[in-house]
Amino acid sequence: MYIDYDFPSWNKYINAERTNKYIANTIKKQDKEMVRYLCRKMKPVEKYPVIIKIKKYVKTKKHRC
């Protein structure tokens, strides 16, 4: 499954956390809701154990964090 969503960088999240914990929590909730929404389209798992591989792709070298 490919998630076409621009997640915030770690630097942006950490700065938000240091500024205000409620802002960081809002960022985290938005990201979780987006992933939850996109995963609803998936078929139910029928075979166990499940192996999940996560690989982050970035559009530019500037956004590597």
N, C-alpha and C positions, 0 to 999 in steps of 0.2 A: 504494500500500500504506500502510495506517495502522498504526502501532505503538502499541498501548495499553500503555505502560510508563512509569512515573514515573522518568525519569533524574534523577540527582542534579544539583543546581545547580552552576555553575562555582565558586561560593564554597565549597561543601562539598568539592568535589574539590581545590581549591587548598589549603584548610586541612588536608585529609588528607595532601596531598603535603608540606606544610611540617612536619607532625607526624611522619609516618613514611612513607617511600617505599613500604613494603610494603603499607600500608593503601590508598594511592592506586592501586597496581598491582592490588590485589584488586577495587577499585571498577571499574577499567577492564576487567578480565577479565570481571566479571559482566555489564557492559553489552554487551561484544562477544559473549558467549555468548547473551544474550537476542536480540540482533539476528540472529545466525547461526541460532538456532532458528526464529525467525519467518520468515526468508527461505527456509528449506527448503520452505515451502509454496508458494512462487512457481513459476510455469511457467518452463522454460528460455528463455533469450533466443534468438530466431530471426532478429531483424533488427538489424543494426548500422549506424551507431553508436548506442550507448545513451545516452540523456539521463536524468540523475538529478536530480530536484528535491527539496530538503529544506526543509521548512518546520516550524518549531517552534511548537506550540500550547501555551499554558500555561493552567491552570485558574483561577489567581488572579493579580492584579497583583503580589502579593508575591513570586512565583516567576518573575521575568523574567530572571534572570541566566543 
